[in-house]
Amino acid sequence: MSLESASDEIKLAVDLIMLLEQSDVAPETVLAALEIVRRDYENKQRLRAAS
């Protein structure tokens, strides 16, 4: 399966992995930052569902 035919979430995940690997950040920092992003998007999703 090529990336071109992959789902949007796979494409985004690949882009994020490449960006994070290029930035040479410690895995612990990456995971902490991703948890912040996750909470932010979960809040946005809740707000969108409530409106």
mmCIF entry with sequence, helices, sheets and N, C-alpha, C, O atoms, coordinates in Angstrom:
data_MODEL
# 
_entry.id   MODEL 
# 
_entity.id                         1 
_entity.type                       polymer 
_entity.pdbx_number_of_molecules   1 
# 
_entity_poly.entity_id                      1 
_entity_poly.type                           'polypeptide(L)' 
_entity_poly.nstd_linkage                   no 
_entity_poly.nstd_monomer                   no 
_entity_poly.pdbx_seq_one_letter_code       MSLESASDEIKLAVDLIMLLEQSDVAPETVLAALEIVRRDYENKQRLRAAS 
_entity_poly.pdbx_seq_one_letter_code_can   MSLESASDEIKLAVDLIMLLEQSDVAPETVLAALEIVRRDYENKQRLRAAS 
_entity_poly.pdbx_strand_id                 A 
# 
loop_
_entity_poly_seq.entity_id 
_entity_poly_seq.num 
_entity_poly_seq.mon_id 
_entity_poly_seq.hetero 
1 1  MET n 
1 2  SER n 
1 3  LEU n 
1 4  GLU n 
1 5  SER n 
1 6  ALA n 
1 7  SER n 
1 8  ASP n 
1 9  GLU n 
1 10 ILE n 
1 11 LYS n 
1 12 LEU n 
1 13 ALA n 
1 14 VAL n 
1 15 ASP n 
1 16 LEU n 
1 17 ILE n 
1 18 MET n 
1 19 LEU n 
1 20 LEU n 
1 21 GLU n 
1 22 GLN n 
1 23 SER n 
1 24 ASP n 
1 25 VAL n 
1 26 ALA n 
1 27 PRO n 
1 28 GLU n 
1 29 THR n 
1 30 VAL n 
1 31 LEU n 
1 32 ALA n 
1 33 ALA n 
1 34 LEU n 
1 35 GLU n 
1 36 ILE n 
1 37 VAL n 
1 38 ARG n 
1 39 ARG n 
1 40 ASP n 
1 41 TYR n 
1 42 GLU n 
1 43 ASN n 
1 44 LYS n 
1 45 GLN n 
1 46 ARG n 
1 47 LEU n 
1 48 ARG n 
1 49 ALA n 
1 50 ALA n 
1 51 SER n 
# 
_struct_asym.id          A 
_struct_asym.entity_id   1 
# 
loop_
_struct_conf.conf_type_id 
_struct_conf.id 
_struct_conf.pdbx_PDB_helix_id 
_struct_conf.beg_label_comp_id 
_struct_conf.beg_label_asym_id 
_struct_conf.beg_label_seq_id 
_struct_conf.pdbx_beg_PDB_ins_code 
_struct_conf.end_label_comp_id 
_struct_conf.end_label_asym_id 
_struct_conf.end_label_seq_id 
_struct_conf.pdbx_end_PDB_ins_code 
_struct_conf.beg_auth_comp_id 
_struct_conf.beg_auth_asym_id 
_struct_conf.beg_auth_seq_id 
_struct_conf.end_auth_comp_id 
_struct_conf.end_auth_asym_id 
_struct_conf.end_auth_seq_id 
_struct_conf.pdbx_PDB_helix_class 
_struct_conf.details 
_struct_conf.pdbx_PDB_helix_length 
HELX_P HELX_P1 AA1 LEU A 3  ? SER A 5  ? LEU A 3  SER A 5  5 ? 3  
HELX_P HELX_P2 AA2 ASP A 8  ? GLN A 22 ? ASP A 8  GLN A 22 1 ? 15 
HELX_P HELX_P3 AA3 PRO A 27 ? ALA A 50 ? PRO A 27 ALA A 50 1 ? 24 
# 
_struct_conf_type.id          HELX_P 
_struct_conf_type.criteria    ? 
_struct_conf_type.reference   ? 
# 
loop_
_atom_site.group_PDB 
_atom_site.id 
_atom_site.type_symbol 
_atom_site.label_atom_id 
_atom_site.label_alt_id 
_atom_site.label_comp_id 
_atom_site.label_asym_id 
_atom_site.label_entity_id 
_atom_site.label_seq_id 
_atom_site.pdbx_PDB_ins_code 
_atom_site.Cartn_x 
_atom_site.Cartn_y 
_atom_site.Cartn_z 
_atom_site.occupancy 
_atom_site.B_iso_or_equiv 
_atom_site.pdbx_formal_charge 
_atom_site.auth_seq_id 
_atom_site.auth_comp_id 
_atom_site.auth_asym_id 
_atom_site.auth_atom_id 
_atom_site.pdbx_PDB_model_num 
ATOM 1   N N  . MET A 1 1  ? 0.851   -1.188 0.000  1.00 0.00 ? 1  MET A N  1 
ATOM 2   C CA . MET A 1 1  ? 0.000   0.000  0.000  1.00 0.00 ? 1  MET A CA 1 
ATOM 3   C C  . MET A 1 1  ? 0.889   1.241  0.000  1.00 0.00 ? 1  MET A C  1 
ATOM 4   O O  . MET A 1 1  ? 1.790   1.363  0.830  1.00 0.00 ? 1  MET A O  1 
ATOM 5   N N  . SER A 1 2  ? 0.640   2.146  -0.915 1.00 0.00 ? 2  SER A N  1 
ATOM 6   C CA . SER A 1 2  ? 1.432   3.363  -0.983 1.00 0.00 ? 2  SER A CA 1 
ATOM 7   C C  . SER A 1 2  ? 0.835   4.424  -0.074 1.00 0.00 ? 2  SER A C  1 
ATOM 8   O O  . SER A 1 2  ? -0.341  4.373  0.287  1.00 0.00 ? 2  SER A O  1 
ATOM 9   N N  . LEU A 1 3  ? 1.661   5.369  0.281  1.00 0.00 ? 3  LEU A N  1 
ATOM 10  C CA . LEU A 1 3  ? 1.203   6.449  1.153  1.00 0.00 ? 3  LEU A CA 1 
ATOM 11  C C  . LEU A 1 3  ? 0.132   7.291  0.467  1.00 0.00 ? 3  LEU A C  1 
ATOM 12  O O  . LEU A 1 3  ? -0.751  7.837  1.128  1.00 0.00 ? 3  LEU A O  1 
ATOM 13  N N  . GLU A 1 4  ? 0.211   7.393  -0.841 1.00 0.00 ? 4  GLU A N  1 
ATOM 14  C CA . GLU A 1 4  ? -0.779  8.183  -1.578 1.00 0.00 ? 4  GLU A CA 1 
ATOM 15  C C  . GLU A 1 4  ? -2.196  7.656  -1.390 1.00 0.00 ? 4  GLU A C  1 
ATOM 16  O O  . GLU A 1 4  ? -3.154  8.429  -1.381 1.00 0.00 ? 4  GLU A O  1 
ATOM 17  N N  . SER A 1 5  ? -2.328  6.350  -1.243 1.00 0.00 ? 5  SER A N  1 
ATOM 18  C CA . SER A 1 5  ? -3.660  5.768  -1.080 1.00 0.00 ? 5  SER A CA 1 
ATOM 19  C C  . SER A 1 5  ? -4.024  5.540  0.386  1.00 0.00 ? 5  SER A C  1 
ATOM 20  O O  . SER A 1 5  ? -5.091  5.005  0.688  1.00 0.00 ? 5  SER A O  1 
ATOM 21  N N  . ALA A 1 6  ? -3.146  5.942  1.286  1.00 0.00 ? 6  ALA A N  1 
ATOM 22  C CA . ALA A 1 6  ? -3.401  5.756  2.717  1.00 0.00 ? 6  ALA A CA 1 
ATOM 23  C C  . ALA A 1 6  ? -4.451  6.755  3.204  1.00 0.00 ? 6  ALA A C  1 
ATOM 24  O O  . ALA A 1 6  ? -4.716  7.769  2.559  1.00 0.00 ? 6  ALA A O  1 
ATOM 25  N N  . SER A 1 7  ? -5.034  6.443  4.346  1.00 0.00 ? 7  SER A N  1 
ATOM 26  C CA . SER A 1 7  ? -6.026  7.340  4.939  1.00 0.00 ? 7  SER A CA 1 
ATOM 27  C C  . SER A 1 7  ? -5.353  8.629  5.416  1.00 0.00 ? 7  SER A C  1 
ATOM 28  O O  . SER A 1 7  ? -4.137  8.680  5.603  1.00 0.00 ? 7  SER A O  1 
ATOM 29  N N  . ASP A 1 8  ? -6.162  9.657  5.607  1.00 0.00 ? 8  ASP A N  1 
ATOM 30  C CA . ASP A 1 8  ? -5.627  10.950 6.042  1.00 0.00 ? 8  ASP A CA 1 
ATOM 31  C C  . ASP A 1 8  ? -4.888  10.841 7.367  1.00 0.00 ? 8  ASP A C  1 
ATOM 32  O O  . ASP A 1 8  ? -3.860  11.491 7.555  1.00 0.00 ? 8  ASP A O  1 
ATOM 33  N N  . GLU A 1 9  ? -5.402  10.020 8.300  1.00 0.00 ? 9  GLU A N  1 
ATOM 34  C CA . GLU A 1 9  ? -4.730  9.918  9.598  1.00 0.00 ? 9  GLU A CA 1 
ATOM 35  C C  . GLU A 1 9  ? -3.367  9.239  9.484  1.00 0.00 ? 9  GLU A C  1 
ATOM 36  O O  . GLU A 1 9  ? -2.452  9.571  10.238 1.00 0.00 ? 9  GLU A O  1 
ATOM 37  N N  . ILE A 1 10 ? -3.219  8.296  8.556  1.00 0.00 ? 10 ILE A N  1 
ATOM 38  C CA . ILE A 1 10 ? -1.911  7.674  8.328  1.00 0.00 ? 10 ILE A CA 1 
ATOM 39  C C  . ILE A 1 10 ? -0.952  8.692  7.727  1.00 0.00 ? 10 ILE A C  1 
ATOM 40  O O  . ILE A 1 10 ? 0.203   8.782  8.144  1.00 0.00 ? 10 ILE A O  1 
ATOM 41  N N  . LYS A 1 11 ? -1.424  9.453  6.754  1.00 0.00 ? 11 LYS A N  1 
ATOM 42  C CA . LYS A 1 11 ? -0.577  10.481 6.137  1.00 0.00 ? 11 LYS A CA 1 
ATOM 43  C C  . LYS A 1 11 ? -0.116  11.499 7.173  1.00 0.00 ? 11 LYS A C  1 
ATOM 44  O O  . LYS A 1 11 ? 1.054   11.879 7.196  1.00 0.00 ? 11 LYS A O  1 
ATOM 45  N N  . LEU A 1 12 ? -1.031  11.937 8.027  1.00 0.00 ? 12 LEU A N  1 
ATOM 46  C CA . LEU A 1 12 ? -0.676  12.900 9.068  1.00 0.00 ? 12 LEU A CA 1 
ATOM 47  C C  . LEU A 1 12 ? 0.308   12.288 10.052 1.00 0.00 ? 12 LEU A C  1 
ATOM 48  O O  . LEU A 1 12 ? 1.268   12.944 10.457 1.00 0.00 ? 12 LEU A O  1 
ATOM 49  N N  . ALA A 1 13 ? 0.082   11.041 10.438 1.00 0.00 ? 13 ALA A N  1 
ATOM 50  C CA . ALA A 1 13 ? 0.993   10.372 11.367 1.00 0.00 ? 13 ALA A CA 1 
ATOM 51  C C  . ALA A 1 13 ? 2.398   10.276 10.789 1.00 0.00 ? 13 ALA A C  1 
ATOM 52  O O  . ALA A 1 13 ? 3.376   10.525 11.494 1.00 0.00 ? 13 ALA A O  1 
ATOM 53  N N  . VAL A 1 14 ? 2.507   9.923  9.528  1.00 0.00 ? 14 VAL A N  1 
ATOM 54  C CA . VAL A 1 14 ? 3.815   9.829  8.880  1.00 0.00 ? 14 VAL A CA 1 
ATOM 55  C C  . VAL A 1 14 ? 4.489   11.197 8.858  1.00 0.00 ? 14 VAL A C  1 
ATOM 56  O O  . VAL A 1 14 ? 5.680   11.305 9.151  1.00 0.00 ? 14 VAL A O  1 
ATOM 57  N N  . ASP A 1 15 ? 3.742   12.237 8.517  1.00 0.00 ? 15 ASP A N  1 
ATOM 58  C CA . ASP A 1 15 ? 4.299   13.596 8.506  1.00 0.00 ? 15 ASP A CA 1 
ATOM 59  C C  . ASP A 1 15 ? 4.789   13.998 9.890  1.00 0.00 ? 15 ASP A C  1 
ATOM 60  O O  . ASP A 1 15 ? 5.873   14.564 10.029 1.00 0.00 ? 15 ASP A O  1 
ATOM 61  N N  . LEU A 1 16 ? 3.994   13.707 10.909 1.00 0.00 ? 16 LEU A N  1 
ATOM 62  C CA . LEU A 1 16 ? 4.378   14.062 12.280 1.00 0.00 ? 16 LEU A CA 1 
ATOM 63  C C  . LEU A 1 16 ? 5.614   13.291 12.730 1.00 0.00 ? 16 LEU A C  1 
ATOM 64  O O  . LEU A 1 16 ? 6.511   13.859 13.354 1.00 0.00 ? 16 LEU A O  1 
ATOM 65  N N  . ILE A 1 17 ? 5.662   12.004 12.417 1.00 0.00 ? 17 ILE A N  1 
ATOM 66  C CA . ILE A 1 17 ? 6.832   11.200 12.781 1.00 0.00 ? 17 ILE A CA 1 
ATOM 67  C C  . ILE A 1 17 ? 8.085   11.763 12.124 1.00 0.00 ? 17 ILE A C  1 
ATOM 68  O O  . ILE A 1 17 ? 9.122   11.894 12.775 1.00 0.00 ? 17 ILE A O  1 
ATOM 69  N N  . MET A 1 18 ? 7.997   12.095 10.853 1.00 0.00 ? 18 MET A N  1 
ATOM 70  C CA . MET A 1 18 ? 9.154   12.654 10.148 1.00 0.00 ? 18 MET A CA 1 
ATOM 71  C C  . MET A 1 18 ? 9.586   13.976 10.772 1.00 0.00 ? 18 MET A C  1 
ATOM 72  O O  . MET A 1 18 ? 10.778  14.206 10.973 1.00 0.00 ? 18 MET A O  1 
ATOM 73  N N  . LEU A 1 19 ? 8.632   14.838 11.076 1.00 0.00 ? 19 LEU A N  1 
ATOM 74  C CA . LEU A 1 19 ? 8.940   16.130 11.691 1.00 0.00 ? 19 LEU A CA 1 
ATOM 75  C C  . LEU A 1 19 ? 9.607   15.942 13.046 1.00 0.00 ? 19 LEU A C  1 
ATOM 76  O O  . LEU A 1 19 ? 10.605  16.596 13.348 1.00 0.00 ? 19 LEU A O  1 
ATOM 77  N N  . LEU A 1 20 ? 9.061   15.060 13.853 1.00 0.00 ? 20 LEU A N  1 
ATOM 78  C CA . LEU A 1 20 ? 9.606   14.840 15.193 1.00 0.00 ? 20 LEU A CA 1 
ATOM 79  C C  . LEU A 1 20 ? 10.985  14.197 15.145 1.00 0.00 ? 20 LEU A C  1 
ATOM 80  O O  . LEU A 1 20 ? 11.852  14.539 15.949 1.00 0.00 ? 20 LEU A O  1 
ATOM 81  N N  . GLU A 1 21 ? 11.201  13.281 14.225 1.00 0.00 ? 21 GLU A N  1 
ATOM 82  C CA . GLU A 1 21 ? 12.516  12.659 14.099 1.00 0.00 ? 21 GLU A CA 1 
ATOM 83  C C  . GLU A 1 21 ? 13.563  13.660 13.633 1.00 0.00 ? 21 GLU A C  1 
ATOM 84  O O  . GLU A 1 21 ? 14.718  13.582 14.050 1.00 0.00 ? 21 GLU A O  1 
ATOM 85  N N  . GLN A 1 22 ? 13.179  14.593 12.781 1.00 0.00 ? 22 GLN A N  1 
ATOM 86  C CA . GLN A 1 22 ? 14.113  15.608 12.293 1.00 0.00 ? 22 GLN A CA 1 
ATOM 87  C C  . GLN A 1 22 ? 14.460  16.632 13.363 1.00 0.00 ? 22 GLN A C  1 
ATOM 88  O O  . GLN A 1 22 ? 15.534  17.232 13.323 1.00 0.00 ? 22 GLN A O  1 
ATOM 89  N N  . SER A 1 23 ? 13.562  16.835 14.315 1.00 0.00 ? 23 SER A N  1 
ATOM 90  C CA . SER A 1 23 ? 13.792  17.866 15.333 1.00 0.00 ? 23 SER A CA 1 
ATOM 91  C C  . SER A 1 23 ? 14.680  17.380 16.466 1.00 0.00 ? 23 SER A C  1 
ATOM 92  O O  . SER A 1 23 ? 15.073  18.175 17.320 1.00 0.00 ? 23 SER A O  1 
ATOM 93  N N  . ASP A 1 24 ? 15.006  16.091 16.494 1.00 0.00 ? 24 ASP A N  1 
ATOM 94  C CA . ASP A 1 24 ? 15.933  15.525 17.475 1.00 0.00 ? 24 ASP A CA 1 
ATOM 95  C C  . ASP A 1 24 ? 15.536  15.876 18.911 1.00 0.00 ? 24 ASP A C  1 
ATOM 96  O O  . ASP A 1 24 ? 16.351  16.372 19.690 1.00 0.00 ? 24 ASP A O  1 
ATOM 97  N N  . VAL A 1 25 ? 14.286  15.613 19.244 1.00 0.00 ? 25 VAL A N  1 
ATOM 98  C CA . VAL A 1 25 ? 13.756  15.871 20.578 1.00 0.00 ? 25 VAL A CA 1 
ATOM 99  C C  . VAL A 1 25 ? 13.680  14.543 21.321 1.00 0.00 ? 25 VAL A C  1 
ATOM 100 O O  . VAL A 1 25 ? 13.414  13.502 20.720 1.00 0.00 ? 25 VAL A O  1 
ATOM 101 N N  . ALA A 1 26 ? 13.912  14.581 22.615 1.00 0.00 ? 26 ALA A N  1 
ATOM 102 C CA . ALA A 1 26 ? 13.865  13.367 23.430 1.00 0.00 ? 26 ALA A CA 1 
ATOM 103 C C  . ALA A 1 26 ? 12.475  12.732 23.359 1.00 0.00 ? 26 ALA A C  1 
ATOM 104 O O  . ALA A 1 26 ? 11.470  13.443 23.341 1.00 0.00 ? 26 ALA A O  1 
ATOM 105 N N  . PRO A 1 27 ? 12.413  11.416 23.320 1.00 0.00 ? 27 PRO A N  1 
ATOM 106 C CA . PRO A 1 27 ? 11.116  10.734 23.248 1.00 0.00 ? 27 PRO A CA 1 
ATOM 107 C C  . PRO A 1 27 ? 10.163  11.135 24.367 1.00 0.00 ? 27 PRO A C  1 
ATOM 108 O O  . PRO A 1 27 ? 8.958   11.240 24.139 1.00 0.00 ? 27 PRO A O  1 
ATOM 109 N N  . GLU A 1 28 ? 10.677  11.357 25.561 1.00 0.00 ? 28 GLU A N  1 
ATOM 110 C CA . GLU A 1 28 ? 9.824   11.755 26.680 1.00 0.00 ? 28 GLU A CA 1 
ATOM 111 C C  . GLU A 1 28 ? 9.160   13.103 26.410 1.00 0.00 ? 28 GLU A C  1 
ATOM 112 O O  . GLU A 1 28 ? 7.991   13.305 26.737 1.00 0.00 ? 28 GLU A O  1 
ATOM 113 N N  . THR A 1 29 ? 9.904   14.011 25.818 1.00 0.00 ? 29 THR A N  1 
ATOM 114 C CA . THR A 1 29 ? 9.378   15.333 25.489 1.00 0.00 ? 29 THR A CA 1 
ATOM 115 C C  . THR A 1 29 ? 8.314   15.223 24.405 1.00 0.00 ? 29 THR A C  1 
ATOM 116 O O  . THR A 1 29 ? 7.272   15.875 24.478 1.00 0.00 ? 29 THR A O  1 
ATOM 117 N N  . VAL A 1 30 ? 8.581   14.401 23.408 1.00 0.00 ? 30 VAL A N  1 
ATOM 118 C CA . VAL A 1 30 ? 7.617   14.196 22.323 1.00 0.00 ? 30 VAL A CA 1 
ATOM 119 C C  . VAL A 1 30 ? 6.315   13.634 22.876 1.00 0.00 ? 30 VAL A C  1 
ATOM 120 O O  . VAL A 1 30 ? 5.234   14.117 22.537 1.00 0.00 ? 30 VAL A O  1 
ATOM 121 N N  . LEU A 1 31 ? 6.411   12.618 23.723 1.00 0.00 ? 31 LEU A N  1 
ATOM 122 C CA . LEU A 1 31 ? 5.204   12.001 24.271 1.00 0.00 ? 31 LEU A CA 1 
ATOM 123 C C  . LEU A 1 31 ? 4.423   12.975 25.144 1.00 0.00 ? 31 LEU A C  1 
ATOM 124 O O  . LEU A 1 31 ? 3.193   12.984 25.111 1.00 0.00 ? 31 LEU A O  1 
ATOM 125 N N  . ALA A 1 32 ? 5.121   13.791 25.922 1.00 0.00 ? 32 ALA A N  1 
ATOM 126 C CA . ALA A 1 32 ? 4.437   14.786 26.753 1.00 0.00 ? 32 ALA A CA 1 
ATOM 127 C C  . ALA A 1 32 ? 3.737   15.822 25.876 1.00 0.00 ? 32 ALA A C  1 
ATOM 128 O O  . ALA A 1 32 ? 2.605   16.213 26.158 1.00 0.00 ? 32 ALA A O  1 
ATOM 129 N N  . ALA A 1 33 ? 4.403   16.261 24.824 1.00 0.00 ? 33 ALA A N  1 
ATOM 130 C CA . ALA A 1 33 ? 3.805   17.240 23.918 1.00 0.00 ? 33 ALA A CA 1 
ATOM 131 C C  . ALA A 1 33 ? 2.599   16.648 23.191 1.00 0.00 ? 33 ALA A C  1 
ATOM 132 O O  . ALA A 1 33 ? 1.583   17.321 23.020 1.00 0.00 ? 33 ALA A O  1 
ATOM 133 N N  . LEU A 1 34 ? 2.710   15.401 22.768 1.00 0.00 ? 34 LEU A N  1 
ATOM 134 C CA . LEU A 1 34 ? 1.585   14.757 22.087 1.00 0.00 ? 34 LEU A CA 1 
ATOM 135 C C  . LEU A 1 34 ? 0.384   14.606 23.012 1.00 0.00 ? 34 LEU A C  1 
ATOM 136 O O  . LEU A 1 34 ? -0.758  14.691 22.560 1.00 0.00 ? 34 LEU A O  1 
ATOM 137 N N  . GLU A 1 35 ? 0.624   14.385 24.286 1.00 0.00 ? 35 GLU A N  1 
ATOM 138 C CA . GLU A 1 35 ? -0.481  14.293 25.243 1.00 0.00 ? 35 GLU A CA 1 
ATOM 139 C C  . GLU A 1 35 ? -1.181  15.644 25.380 1.00 0.00 ? 35 GLU A C  1 
ATOM 140 O O  . GLU A 1 35 ? -2.405  15.696 25.501 1.00 0.00 ? 35 GLU A O  1 
ATOM 141 N N  . ILE A 1 36 ? -0.424  16.726 25.364 1.00 0.00 ? 36 ILE A N  1 
ATOM 142 C CA . ILE A 1 36 ? -1.014  18.070 25.406 1.00 0.00 ? 36 ILE A CA 1 
ATOM 143 C C  . ILE A 1 36 ? -1.865  18.300 24.162 1.00 0.00 ? 36 ILE A C  1 
ATOM 144 O O  . ILE A 1 36 ? -2.986  18.800 24.254 1.00 0.00 ? 36 ILE A O  1 
ATOM 145 N N  . VAL A 1 37 ? -1.334  17.937 23.011 1.00 0.00 ? 37 VAL A N  1 
ATOM 146 C CA . VAL A 1 37 ? -2.072  18.087 21.753 1.00 0.00 ? 37 VAL A CA 1 
ATOM 147 C C  . VAL A 1 37 ? -3.341  17.237 21.783 1.00 0.00 ? 37 VAL A C  1 
ATOM 148 O O  . VAL A 1 37 ? -4.403  17.687 21.353 1.00 0.00 ? 37 VAL A O  1 
ATOM 149 N N  . ARG A 1 38 ? -3.231  16.028 22.282 1.00 0.00 ? 38 ARG A N  1 
ATOM 150 C CA . ARG A 1 38 ? -4.400  15.139 22.367 1.00 0.00 ? 38 ARG A CA 1 
ATOM 151 C C  . ARG A 1 38 ? -5.494  15.758 23.220 1.00 0.00 ? 38 ARG A C  1 
ATOM 152 O O  . ARG A 1 38 ? -6.658  15.779 22.820 1.00 0.00 ? 38 ARG A O  1 
ATOM 153 N N  . ARG A 1 39 ? -5.128  16.262 24.395 1.00 0.00 ? 39 ARG A N  1 
ATOM 154 C CA . ARG A 1 39 ? -6.135  16.886 25.264 1.00 0.00 ? 39 ARG A CA 1 
ATOM 155 C C  . ARG A 1 39 ? -6.767  18.090 24.590 1.00 0.00 ? 39 ARG A C  1 
ATOM 156 O O  . ARG A 1 39 ? -7.977  18.293 24.693 1.00 0.00 ? 39 ARG A O  1 
ATOM 157 N N  . ASP A 1 40 ? -5.965  18.891 23.902 1.00 0.00 ? 40 ASP A N  1 
ATOM 158 C CA . ASP A 1 40 ? -6.479  20.072 23.211 1.00 0.00 ? 40 ASP A CA 1 
ATOM 159 C C  . ASP A 1 40 ? -7.505  19.672 22.146 1.00 0.00 ? 40 ASP A C  1 
ATOM 160 O O  . ASP A 1 40 ? -8.574  20.275 22.054 1.00 0.00 ? 40 ASP A O  1 
ATOM 161 N N  . TYR A 1 41 ? -7.178  18.664 21.352 1.00 0.00 ? 41 TYR A N  1 
ATOM 162 C CA . TYR A 1 41 ? -8.096  18.247 20.291 1.00 0.00 ? 41 TYR A CA 1 
ATOM 163 C C  . TYR A 1 41 ? -9.326  17.540 20.839 1.00 0.00 ? 41 TYR A C  1 
ATOM 164 O O  . TYR A 1 41 ? -10.403 17.624 20.248 1.00 0.00 ? 41 TYR A O  1 
ATOM 165 N N  . GLU A 1 42 ? -9.179  16.847 21.953 1.00 0.00 ? 42 GLU A N  1 
ATOM 166 C CA . GLU A 1 42 ? -10.358 16.251 22.588 1.00 0.00 ? 42 GLU A CA 1 
ATOM 167 C C  . GLU A 1 42 ? -11.302 17.345 23.090 1.00 0.00 ? 42 GLU A C  1 
ATOM 168 O O  . GLU A 1 42 ? -12.520 17.219 22.973 1.00 0.00 ? 42 GLU A O  1 
ATOM 169 N N  . ASN A 1 43 ? -10.738 18.417 23.648 1.00 0.00 ? 43 ASN A N  1 
ATOM 170 C CA . ASN A 1 43 ? -11.566 19.549 24.080 1.00 0.00 ? 43 ASN A CA 1 
ATOM 171 C C  . ASN A 1 43 ? -12.269 20.198 22.894 1.00 0.00 ? 43 ASN A C  1 
ATOM 172 O O  . ASN A 1 43 ? -13.452 20.525 22.979 1.00 0.00 ? 43 ASN A O  1 
ATOM 173 N N  . LYS A 1 44 ? -11.555 20.384 21.798 1.00 0.00 ? 44 LYS A N  1 
ATOM 174 C CA . LYS A 1 44 ? -12.164 20.959 20.597 1.00 0.00 ? 44 LYS A CA 1 
ATOM 175 C C  . LYS A 1 44 ? -13.289 20.070 20.084 1.00 0.00 ? 44 LYS A C  1 
ATOM 176 O O  . LYS A 1 44 ? -14.333 20.562 19.655 1.00 0.00 ? 44 LYS A O  1 
ATOM 177 N N  . GLN A 1 45 ? -13.076 18.771 20.129 1.00 0.00 ? 45 GLN A N  1 
ATOM 178 C CA . GLN A 1 45 ? -14.095 17.827 19.671 1.00 0.00 ? 45 GLN A CA 1 
ATOM 179 C C  . GLN A 1 45 ? -15.338 17.901 20.562 1.00 0.00 ? 45 GLN A C  1 
ATOM 180 O O  . GLN A 1 45 ? -16.463 17.867 20.065 1.00 0.00 ? 45 GLN A O  1 
ATOM 181 N N  . ARG A 1 46 ? -15.130 18.001 21.879 1.00 0.00 ? 46 ARG A N  1 
ATOM 182 C CA . ARG A 1 46 ? -16.265 18.119 22.808 1.00 0.00 ? 46 ARG A CA 1 
ATOM 183 C C  . ARG A 1 46 ? -17.045 19.402 22.561 1.00 0.00 ? 46 ARG A C  1 
ATOM 184 O O  . ARG A 1 46 ? -18.276 19.393 22.551 1.00 0.00 ? 46 ARG A O  1 
ATOM 185 N N  . LEU A 1 47 ? -16.333 20.500 22.362 1.00 0.00 ? 47 LEU A N  1 
ATOM 186 C CA . LEU A 1 47 ? -16.996 21.781 22.110 1.00 0.00 ? 47 LEU A CA 1 
ATOM 187 C C  . LEU A 1 47 ? -17.792 21.732 20.810 1.00 0.00 ? 47 LEU A C  1 
ATOM 188 O O  . LEU A 1 47 ? -18.905 22.254 20.742 1.00 0.00 ? 47 LEU A O  1 
ATOM 189 N N  . ARG A 1 48 ? -17.236 21.116 19.795 1.00 0.00 ? 48 ARG A N  1 
ATOM 190 C CA . ARG A 1 48 ? -17.925 21.006 18.512 1.00 0.00 ? 48 ARG A CA 1 
ATOM 191 C C  . ARG A 1 48 ? -19.177 20.144 18.649 1.00 0.00 ? 48 ARG A C  1 
ATOM 192 O O  . ARG A 1 48 ? -20.208 20.448 18.048 1.00 0.00 ? 48 ARG A O  1 
ATOM 193 N N  . ALA A 1 49 ? -19.094 19.078 19.428 1.00 0.00 ? 49 ALA A N  1 
ATOM 194 C CA . ALA A 1 49 ? -20.245 18.191 19.618 1.00 0.00 ? 49 ALA A CA 1 
ATOM 195 C C  . ALA A 1 49 ? -21.339 18.868 20.440 1.00 0.00 ? 49 ALA A C  1 
ATOM 196 O O  . ALA A 1 49 ? -22.521 18.563 20.278 1.00 0.00 ? 49 ALA A O  1 
ATOM 197 N N  . ALA A 1 50 ? -20.946 19.782 21.319 1.00 0.00 ? 50 ALA A N  1 
ATOM 198 C CA . ALA A 1 50 ? -21.916 20.461 22.180 1.00 0.00 ? 50 ALA A CA 1 
ATOM 199 C C  . ALA A 1 50 ? -22.660 21.574 21.452 1.00 0.00 ? 50 ALA A C  1 
ATOM 200 O O  . ALA A 1 50 ? -23.723 22.006 21.897 1.00 0.00 ? 50 ALA A O  1 
ATOM 201 N N  . SER A 1 51 ? -22.113 22.032 20.351 1.00 0.00 ? 51 SER A N  1 
ATOM 202 C CA . SER A 1 51 ? -22.764 23.147 19.639 1.00 0.00 ? 51 SER A CA 1 
ATOM 203 C C  . SER A 1 51 ? -23.639 22.686 18.503 1.00 0.00 ? 51 SER A C  1 
ATOM 204 O O  . SER A 1 51 ? -24.247 23.509 17.819 1.00 0.00 ? 51 SER A O  1 
# 
